[in-house]
Structures are given as structure tokens and as C-alpha cells.
Amino acid sequence: MDTAINQTTVNAAGEQEGTPITNQYIVVLLGSEFYGIDISNVDNIVRMQNITRVPKSQDYFNGVINLRGEIVSVMSLRKKFKLEDDEFTDKTRIIILKPDHQEPIGVIVDVVEEVVTLEEESIEKMSSDSRNERAKYLLGVGKDGERLISLLNIAAVISDDER
Amino acid sequence: MDVSQYLEIFIDETKEHLQSLNEQLLIIEKEPENTDTINEIFRAAHSLKGMAGTMGYKRMQKLTHQMENVFSEIRNGKMKIDAGMVDVLFQCLDALEEYLDNIQSSADEGTNDNEPILQQLEAILNGETPAAGGSDSGSEEKAESGESEHVSIDFTFTDFERHAIEEAFEKKMNVFAITVEVEESCLLKAARAFLVFKSLENVGEIIKSEPSAQDIEDEKFEQVFKICLVTESDLDKVIAIIKNVSEIKDAVGEKIESIEEPKPEKAPEELAAESKDEKPAAAKPEKKEAGKADDKGGAKQKAGGKPVVNRSVRVDIEKLDVLMNLVSELIIAKNGLISTSSQNESKSSQSFNEQIEYLERVTTNLHESVMKVRMMPIETVTNKFPRMIRDLTKKLDKKMELFMTGEDTELDRTVIDEIGDPLMHLLRNSADHGLESAEVRAQRGKPEVGTIKLDAYQDGNNVVIEVSDDGNGIDVEGVKNKAISKGTITEEQAESMTDKEIIDLLFKPSFSTAKKVTDISGRGVGLDVVKTKIEALGGDIEVKTQLGEGSTFIIRLPLTLAIIQALMVELGDEKYAISLGSIQTIEDIPVEDVKYVQTKEVIHLRGSVIPLIRLDSVLDIEPKEQPDSLTVVIVKKGDKLAGLVVDRLLGQQEIVIKSLGKYISNSSKIISGATILGNGDVALIIDVNTLI
């Protein structure tokens, strides 16, 4: 792997300056689609637990949880992406993200699959004019064999677009 | 010499001295003849000079030296204090503060020589007084004759002291041996002893004390010390003088009639000077001058200026934060134990419960102790305000006076650090916009001198700070018109807005009603910043105003930022915490007692009409079936009450407040935070202040 090239990729994406460069992604499932989360943003993965609803918050936030004595807000990626509502199963997980050493935040996913390494050339960047509503949350699409993985732009996902 | 390790101490002490100088100058401005204050000022200026010199801050030293010269002249009665001089002296203090700021940020005093101020000081010195110096020798002579070591009754006199006593006999003066007892509860024994010495020096000469003057000064004595006094007064008078000093338990004396043969004299001036100078650390030149002053003015109060020595350790606030977090964890763990024990009622034995109660007591006490460590009196912020108001008086050419109460009200250190600017802003606001000019005040029949008040007090779990003035009050129509012309609101909106809503517009960004912009306030960056800051501290601010009579800004701040006692309630299947401090009572109200006023639900309770707030609808909870009677938690905010309808009461609990974090929006501000319950679940804390 070539760091210099990776650097350009990230900078081209424009959102993630300062994060450590890796090309490892955690692959998660939302509905039938695979999404990839840059592993450097991930602090922790926990099982689904009791979420306390916070009244009057943004509708894609499920509420807050107690993560070892810390209060962590938890959002539903499905709601954020305007997919149908979550169905919590024993495979549902909360991924605790800690981008750039900011406050942690949890995102709910249906299933956590595995960690994959994606070479730079197997990633196709998102064109900015993409019509897809979800496109603004994506950095690009990675190819892992036959599988297509949408790579999440974490900074965009956790930014509050209702404001 | 490497002095960097003393830098912190230097900065702290310099701040203290500057603050004291500011305060004393304000006093002296009003009472130019107050000798105690003049001495106090001189001492502070002198210490500053000494400290700056030691630390190698030459410019600072030069400035303080010049100031000291001026004070010295004033103290010697060669100069009178006038307004111009006080202005210059205040400028000096500002310049010194500037040096201090530089030192604080870069350990260097900067390069500003402050020549103009130095010149002004020079002018004061030259213009109004002859050069200093002549007085020194005289005073020393005085001191010389004053002091000696010796003994009597159960004193052992040295040769010199004997000599002095012989001399007194020859002059037919009385010699008394006096035993003075200080009250056990007295905290400043040395200071009291010093006062005794000083007052006795007005009627005679103390030729001997036991322990020595130096030891007394260093507080190296128990409750009792002995003095040998030569005087023309009689014993009763002397005893009365001593007992006049507070915290002196008793004084008994007897006359010394004879003494063994005299011996040759030894020069006592060193001793004399030393005994009068309560700051051993001060540089040499002071000794002479201090002695001089005391002799001249018959100074009394000098000892009062000695700082109270607290046994204290400076601790980084971060370390306290860590400690506080650990206490929080402990309390959460304790809550966990409690909830486990209550779940397994059958298994938990009596002794287990006892141990839990014990643990609870310990954690509560521990929490209180840690909180107290973090508490500071609000005085640390407010003590700079009198000076500010004085400056504003000059700048705005309005007469005003600041009255402060409750400066000893304590707040968390983090709050104290932040609250200074908002308060200062409100005071400036009152001075600039609130108070009318002298002519208008005269027309309205108000006293010429405007009044600004700053009152702090504790109210339940809150600390309330009120800033009020007896000025013009807020012109609601004026605000309304301004808002319309600025496009903040439309005319239709304005029609339907209450006065209160219009006044709240003042807290919107970029809204200043001042007709002209001054450098005191009126740039429109004011009240909204105040509000933001106070809200960031978990507090809120409101205004009460009466046009023509004045306005009051009421700031309400949480007493603690971390742990509170709360009432846990249930709504639907969710649990919420309400701070116990804002709860008045809890009532069961039959449904049929609920009345309607303008379509709003109210209840009648002991003579007052209280609006009902249905928490389930406020918090978007599916309402339960209407029961026969409502559980209503009566909460208060200041003198306003409201009844919160809840489904069930769960009991009182000590909770640790945690922030919700920055992601989840809480725009309505109803939720002030979250807490972790014993079973690990999260419960939200309702901020009552936003509901009323």
C-alpha cells in the first residue's frame, strides 16, 4: 500500500483531514446493502441495549445509552438514510464512533459483518452531483470481490443536517 | 538567580496587592484623611516594589517605587490627596495590571515604560512637596528612645532596660508590669498583641515584653504575654486601654517601684524598627519608613493589614475534576448496590442494608467535601466592580453608587471563572443605559446619585445574582419599534407579543437599543453574549423592569454542576429526575379540582392559583388513561410556581449529572442532562426552570 496515494484520496474526499490513514473498513449491513466504516473512526462495537429516548431531539436519534459510565447519543443510520425503521434483533449492534477524538457517538446497524482491506484502486469515488439522497453521506464505493460496499463519510453522517 | 519557581506566587500576591490597592484607593478618595488606609496603601505599594525587584521586573519596580514615594509623602502629611492624584494613582494600578498580564502570559513584563504616568507621579512629587528625607532622622531618634529589652517582676531586665527604668523613676514616671491574656478563640493573636502595643505606645513607652516583640509578632506565644510599660498615666487607665482592644480576655498589672543597679546602654534602634514592622520579608528601607510612620501618626491599625495565614495548598483545578469524577463513579456504584439490594429483597440481610446505608453516608459526605473544596465566594469576582463603577462615574459623568450584598455566596470554581464578564457587562449596561443623566433624574424627582445593586444569594439548588438599577427601566415601546425597524419582527408579530416577549428580544444577537454607541456598551454584542454564557453554565437570566423606575436582571445559576439530590418520577414507562431543590411540595389532586383559566389547566392550592403542566404532553409521551387523582409535583422558580403532572413517584435519589453531548439536539432545553441509574439505565433530568 502506498501512503502517498492514500493521502490524496482522503484529501480529495475533502472531509477527513487529520484522521489517520488506513484502508481497513468495518463492513456492516443495513437492509440489503453493505456499508463500510473507516476503522480509524471506530472506538468500539456494542450489542443493542436499552436506549433512553430524548424528547424533542432530531428524529434520527434514538436516544442515549450508558457506555461504561459515559452518556453516548445513539442515532439510527436507517432513519438518517430514510430507510424503513429498525428492527432490533440479536444481531443488531451499536458502533461507537470517535472521529478525530471528538465526543463518541453511536450508530445502529443491522449486522456487523467483518473487517476488509480495500486497495485504493478498488475504490470508486462518489461524484458530487449524484442525485441519490444518500450520496452526501458517502465517500465512494469499494469493490470487495463481487460485493459493493458504500463507504461512509463519517463527518457527514454525524453532522446535524436539520440545523 | 532563578526565580521562575516563584513566578506563580508572585502573580497571585501581586494580584492581591493590586486588588487591595484598588479598594483602599476607593476609600481614600472618599476619606482623604484616613491614616489607616494610607498606611495600608503604602505597605501594599512597598511590598509590590520589593517583589517586583526580587523578580527582576525593573519597569514594574520603577513604577511602584515612584508610587511609593507619593504615598510616603502623603503619609508624612506633606501632601494632601486630591481627585487628580487619585486618577493618576488608578492609572498606575492599571499599568501595573498590564505588566502583570504580560508576566502571566509570557513571564516578561513587556516593554511599556509608562513614561507619562511616571512623569505625572514626578510632577505630583515635585509640585506639591519638598524632597523627602528630612523626616527620617527625627523618627529614628524617636524610635531609638523607645525600645529596649528588660524585665521586671518576673521579667529579667538587661542593663539597658534597667537604665531606661531608672530614668523613668528619675522623671517620676510610672513603671508597670502588665500581664495580658488573649482570648482562646482569637485567631490573630499577633495582630491583637500588636494592637495592644500600638495603643500603649500612645500613652507611654514599652520597654520590655515577654516573649520578645519579634516572637509576639510571629505568634510565638500562648494566650499570655507580658509588657513593661513606662508611662505618665495611672494603672487603671492603662488597663482600660488594653481591654479596649477586642478579643483581649484580661489584663492585670502592678507598679514596679525599684530595680537593681543600672548598667550601660546599648543601641536599640534595630530592635525598635523590627518590632514595628510586621512584614519581616519586606526590604530594608521599609523598616525605617514604617517605623517613622507609626511614630508620627500614632498608627493603630497596622496589624490589621497582616494577611490571615490560611493553611492551604494550591491544587490544579483539573486534579479536583478527576477527584470529582471518581466521587461520581463511587455514587453510581453505590446506587447500583442499592438497586441490587432492593431487587433481591429476600436475600438482602439487615446487615447488608446497614452497610449500604453506611456507604451512602460516606459517599454523601465525600461528595460534599469535594464540592466545598471547589467552592469559592463570589467576592473573588465582584471585588473589582467598585473600581469599575468609579471609573464609569467619571467616564459617563453620571453620579452612581454600587451596593453589593451576599459577596460571600459560594459558587463552583468553574462558574466563578466564567461569571465575571457577564456580570461586568450587566453592570455597565445599568450604568450606561439604565441610569438617566443627572438632569433627567432631577426632573423625575430621583436622588441625584443613581443606585446600582448587585445582590447574590442562594435559593434552593440555585444561586441567584440580581443586578438592579433605579434608572429608566426598559422602554418596551422603544424596543418594539427598534425590532420592527430592524426587521427582527413584523408589525403583526409585535401586536401579539407580550411585554415580556419583547423584552426578551434584547437577548437576541445584534440587538442594542442604545441611541448612541459608547465605548462602555451599546455595540449590540452584549446581552446575547451574556445570555449564551449563562446558559452554557446551566443557568438562565430574566429581566424585570418598570419604565421610569429601573430594571432588574436576575441570573439563576446551578449551585453544583455535578451531583444533586433529585426526585425520580415515572411517565409512561420512562423515568425522569427533577432536582429536589426546585420542588416545593407534592400533592394529590382529584381530577375534578382541576379548573380552567383561559383554556389552561390550573389548580387551587392553599390560596394560590397554580398552572398545571402535563409533562407527558411536553415530553411527547403517550398519555395514560386519566386516573381519578393526579400526582402533582409543585415546583418553584423564584416566586413562581407550577404543578407538574407525573404518573408515579419513584423516590429521592442522589444523581450524578452528565451532559447529553453535543450531537443530540435539545433545542427546547427541557432536558438539562442525563444520569445513570443504579441498574445502568439512563434517566433524563428535567430542567424545571425552562417549564415555568
Chai-1 contact restraints between the chains, C-beta under 6 A:
chainA,res_idxA,chainB,res_idxB,connection_type,confidence,min_distance_angstrom,max_distance_angstrom,comment,restraint_id
A,N50,B,D681,contact,1.0,0.0,6.0,A-B,restraint_1
A,T52,B,V682,contact,1.0,0.0,6.0,A-B,restraint_2
A,V54,B,I664,contact,1.0,0.0,6.0,A-B,restraint_3
A,P55,B,L619,contact,1.0,0.0,6.0,A-B,restraint_4
A,P55,B,D620,contact,1.0,0.0,6.0,A-B,restraint_5
A,K56,B,S668,contact,1.0,0.0,6.0,A-B,restraint_6
A,S57,B,I664,contact,1.0,0.0,6.0,A-B,restraint_7
A,S57,B,S665,contact,1.0,0.0,6.0,A-B,restraint_8
A,Q58,B,S665,contact,1.0,0.0,6.0,A-B,restraint_9
A,F61,B,I664,contact,1.0,0.0,6.0,A-B,restraint_10
A,V64,B,A674,contact,1.0,0.0,6.0,A-B,restraint_11
A,V64,B,V682,contact,1.0,0.0,6.0,A-B,restraint_12
A,N66,B,I676,contact,1.0,0.0,6.0,A-B,restraint_13
A,N66,B,G680,contact,1.0,0.0,6.0,A-B,restraint_14
A,N66,B,V682,contact,1.0,0.0,6.0,A-B,restraint_15
A,I71,B,K658,contact,1.0,0.0,6.0,A-B,restraint_16
A,I71,B,A674,contact,1.0,0.0,6.0,A-B,restraint_17
A,S73,B,G661,contact,1.0,0.0,6.0,A-B,restraint_18
A,S73,B,Y663,contact,1.0,0.0,6.0,A-B,restraint_19
A,S73,B,I664,contact,1.0,0.0,6.0,A-B,restraint_20
A,E103,B,G661,contact,1.0,0.0,6.0,A-B,restraint_21
A,E103,B,K662,contact,1.0,0.0,6.0,A-B,restraint_22
A,I105,B,Y663,contact,1.0,0.0,6.0,A-B,restraint_23
